[in-house]
Amino acid sequence: MKHYDIIIVGAGASGLAAGICAGRNKADVLILERLSKPGKKITATGNGKCNIYSNRDDVEDIVNSRNKQIAADIYKSIPFERLVKFFDSIGIFTLEKNGYYYPVSLQASTVRDTLVKVALVSGCDIICDCEVKTISCDKGLYVVDNMFSCKKLIISAGGMARADFGTDGASFRLLSQFGIRPTKLFPALVGLTTDFKHSKVIDGVRHYAGVYLIVDGEEVFHEYGEVIFNKRGISGIPVMNSSGIAAQALELGKTVSLRISVLSQRDREKMLKSIWERLVEGGYTIEELLTGVANRKLVYALMLHMHIDPELRPSVDEGFKIAGHFIEKLCGFTLGVTGTMGFDNAQVTSGGIRLDEVDPNTMEHKDHNGLYITGECLDADFACGGNNLTFAWITGIRAGTYAAGGTIDSDIFY
Ligand SMILES: Cc1cc2nc3c(=O)[nH]c(=O)nc-3n(C[C@H](O)[C@H](O)[C@H](O)COP(=O)(O)OP(=O)(O)OC[C@H]3O[C@@H](n4cnc5c(N)ncnc54)[C@H](O)[C@@H]3O)c2cc1C
């Protein structure tokens, strides 16, 4: 049986960060990864550009967790400037665009490749195609799959979202071998399925819109941004950011809907004035009057929904009434939410190992000396914008550093 100081299960974002920090603190480290290459998910982040980290001071407002304050404290425990210095020190330089941070290469693959190279140079062994199935602990020594032993074990095997990236809940199966169990798990940052009958007509339509999540008649979330309609429902950043709350509400049997507003009141006034003038001028069908008030396919689908005949050549009064109703709909139409698009389509997992079970400084489990837990398998998920990776990096840096006997205040990497 081969012995290491530290074994890390999972070469994803937090596992690689942990490996680099442990290696730089002179520990003998092994990282085990079930897929044929490390960091596959990292290469898919930010649509292949990697929205790498974030600088938010309103973390409490953008996190879902049973322990929001602990989650926010961990997120803020390595200040943004120091996180940037950590990435500078490993050769990943970033640019900022509208508050979002990306590697200057705009290529997520360069982030993955750099992390892997630095981990190897820091002294980590990485073994791929190695799915960890069993962990046990005997007299303070952890044993992994009866093949490797270590003094410190770091579980960085991610959550349940996107099994195609290696994450199918293995973290929870492994930790349950020590009696450690997660809270209820939900897909989050995921599209929502809706009861809209004409979804096929608007498949692929993108639109800027205000998105309001309504649970049992009460507005619980709103955000403005680009939404994307598809055959089953709706996604896009504002919808994804609402999806964790929606999933939990549905689970509790609550009635969930989305109000989508593609027109502002200012646009509404302008459009109604123009429609009136053209009605007086004459010669327009309803469809022609409404062309351009929103995406053509969306206008058509809503006409079907409202039983409006697009070919109708109305009188001035009739036309103004129909168009007025239609414009009102664009200011806020309701879609019943029937579910989420599931873990296979989710970017993150909501729920996980409770944060009050781990030491927030070191990420070590309070009841299991030498067992550390990082990243998405912890009960903290955040809004889009680089926040989930930020949490993964920070928990990885903390676990790797402390497992190796270092301290986060040392100048070893920043
Ligand atoms: C498509 C997509 C885009 C995203 N974009 C962004 C973004 O731009 N910005 C952002 O902040 N967040 C983004 N996220 C979320 C972010 O990628 C994750 O929250 C983050 O990677 C979690 O890090 P982690 O270390 O916990 O786990 P992961 O990075 O998921 O790594 C876990 C690793 O463990 C391995 N593993 C699992 N089980 C085993 C086992 N039994 N044995 C060995 N290895 C195992 C897996 O193969 C995987 O490599 C995105 C997610 C997805 C799916």
The ligand as an SDF file (V2000), in Angstrom:
LIG
                    3D

 53 58  0  0  0  0  0  0  0  0999 V2000
  -21.3050   23.9910  -17.5300 C   0  0  0  0  0  0  0  0  0  0  0  0
  -20.8580   24.6360  -16.2330 C   0  0  0  0  0  0  0  0  0  0  0  0
  -20.3930   25.9330  -16.2700 C   0  0  0  0  0  0  0  0  0  0  0  0
  -19.9860   26.5570  -15.0790 C   0  0  0  0  0  0  0  0  0  0  0  0
  -19.4800   27.8200  -15.1550 N   0  0  0  0  0  0  0  0  0  0  0  0
  -19.0360   28.4180  -14.0230 C   0  0  0  0  0  0  0  0  0  0  0  0
  -18.4070   29.6910  -14.0890 C   0  0  0  0  0  0  0  0  0  0  0  0
  -18.1760   30.2500  -15.1790 O   0  0  0  0  0  0  0  0  0  0  0  0
  -18.0340   30.2700  -12.9170 N   0  0  0  0  0  0  0  0  0  0  0  0
  -18.2320   29.6600  -11.7010 C   0  0  0  0  0  0  0  0  0  0  0  0
  -17.8910   30.2520  -10.6730 O   0  0  0  0  0  0  0  0  0  0  0  0
  -18.7790   28.4230  -11.6210 N   0  0  0  0  0  0  0  0  0  0  0  0
  -19.1650   27.7820  -12.7450 C   0  0  0  0  0  0  0  0  0  0  0  0
  -19.6680   26.5140  -12.6670 N   0  0  0  0  0  0  0  0  0  0  0  0
  -19.7130   25.8330  -11.3520 C   0  0  0  0  0  0  0  0  0  0  0  0
  -18.2910   25.3380  -10.9690 C   0  0  0  0  0  0  0  0  0  0  0  0
  -17.6620   24.7460  -12.0870 O   0  0  0  0  0  0  0  0  0  0  0  0
  -18.3460   24.3290   -9.8250 C   0  0  0  0  0  0  0  0  0  0  0  0
  -19.0990   24.8650   -8.7610 O   0  0  0  0  0  0  0  0  0  0  0  0
  -16.9420   23.9870   -9.3380 C   0  0  0  0  0  0  0  0  0  0  0  0
  -16.1960   23.3950  -10.3820 O   0  0  0  0  0  0  0  0  0  0  0  0
  -17.0120   23.0410   -8.1520 C   0  0  0  0  0  0  0  0  0  0  0  0
  -15.7000   22.6900   -7.8020 O   0  0  0  0  0  0  0  0  0  0  0  0
  -15.3980   21.3490   -6.9890 P   0  0  0  0  0  0  0  0  0  0  0  0
  -13.9310   21.2900   -6.8010 O   0  0  0  0  0  0  0  0  0  0  0  0
  -16.2590   21.2550   -5.8150 O   0  0  0  0  0  0  0  0  0  0  0  0
  -15.8590   20.1620   -7.9290 O   0  0  0  0  0  0  0  0  0  0  0  0
  -15.5990   19.8350   -9.5260 P   0  0  0  0  0  0  0  0  0  0  0  0
  -14.8700   20.9890  -10.1250 O   0  0  0  0  0  0  0  0  0  0  0  0
  -16.8990   19.4510   -9.9830 O   0  0  0  0  0  0  0  0  0  0  0  0
  -14.5800   18.6500   -9.4160 O   0  0  0  0  0  0  0  0  0  0  0  0
  -14.8700   17.4050   -8.8440 C   0  0  0  0  0  0  0  0  0  0  0  0
  -13.9230   16.3830   -9.4680 C   0  0  0  0  0  0  0  0  0  0  0  0
  -13.9930   15.1730   -8.7230 O   0  0  0  0  0  0  0  0  0  0  0  0
  -13.9580   14.0880   -9.6240 C   0  0  0  0  0  0  0  0  0  0  0  0
  -14.5750   12.9280   -8.9450 N   0  0  0  0  0  0  0  0  0  0  0  0
  -15.8740   12.7700   -8.5990 C   0  0  0  0  0  0  0  0  0  0  0  0
  -16.0480   11.5960   -7.9700 N   0  0  0  0  0  0  0  0  0  0  0  0
  -14.8410   10.9990   -7.9150 C   0  0  0  0  0  0  0  0  0  0  0  0
  -14.3660    9.7620   -7.3800 C   0  0  0  0  0  0  0  0  0  0  0  0
  -15.1940    8.8910   -6.7690 N   0  0  0  0  0  0  0  0  0  0  0  0
  -13.0550    9.4650   -7.5030 N   0  0  0  0  0  0  0  0  0  0  0  0
  -12.1950   10.3230   -8.1180 C   0  0  0  0  0  0  0  0  0  0  0  0
  -12.5930   11.5000   -8.6450 N   0  0  0  0  0  0  0  0  0  0  0  0
  -13.8810   11.8400   -8.5400 C   0  0  0  0  0  0  0  0  0  0  0  0
  -14.7580   14.5770  -10.8100 C   0  0  0  0  0  0  0  0  0  0  0  0
  -14.4900   13.8400  -11.9710 O   0  0  0  0  0  0  0  0  0  0  0  0
  -14.2960   16.0370  -10.8900 C   0  0  0  0  0  0  0  0  0  0  0  0
  -13.1530   16.1740  -11.7150 O   0  0  0  0  0  0  0  0  0  0  0  0
  -20.0640   25.8630  -13.8380 C   0  0  0  0  0  0  0  0  0  0  0  0
  -20.5230   24.5490  -13.8210 C   0  0  0  0  0  0  0  0  0  0  0  0
  -20.9120   23.9270  -15.0100 C   0  0  0  0  0  0  0  0  0  0  0  0
  -21.3970   22.5050  -14.9790 C   0  0  0  0  0  0  0  0  0  0  0  0
  1  2  1  0
  2  3  1  0
  2 52  2  0
  3  4  2  0
  4  5  1  0
  4 50  1  0
  5  6  2  0
  6  7  1  0
  6 13  1  0
  7  8  2  0
  7  9  1  0
  9 10  1  0
 10 11  2  0
 10 12  1  0
 12 13  2  0
 13 14  1  0
 14 15  1  0
 14 50  1  0
 15 16  1  0
 16 17  1  0
 16 18  1  0
 18 19  1  0
 18 20  1  0
 20 21  1  0
 20 22  1  0
 22 23  1  0
 23 24  1  0
 24 25  2  0
 24 26  1  0
 24 27  1  0
 27 28  1  0
 28 29  2  0
 28 30  1  0
 28 31  1  0
 31 32  1  0
 32 33  1  0
 33 34  1  0
 33 48  1  0
 34 35  1  0
 35 36  1  0
 35 46  1  0
 36 37  1  0
 36 45  1  0
 37 38  2  0
 38 39  1  0
 39 40  1  0
 39 45  2  0
 40 41  1  0
 40 42  2  0
 42 43  1  0
 43 44  2  0
 44 45  1  0
 46 47  1  0
 46 48  1  0
 48 49  1  0
 50 51  2  0
 51 52  1  0
 52 53  1  0
M  END
$$$$
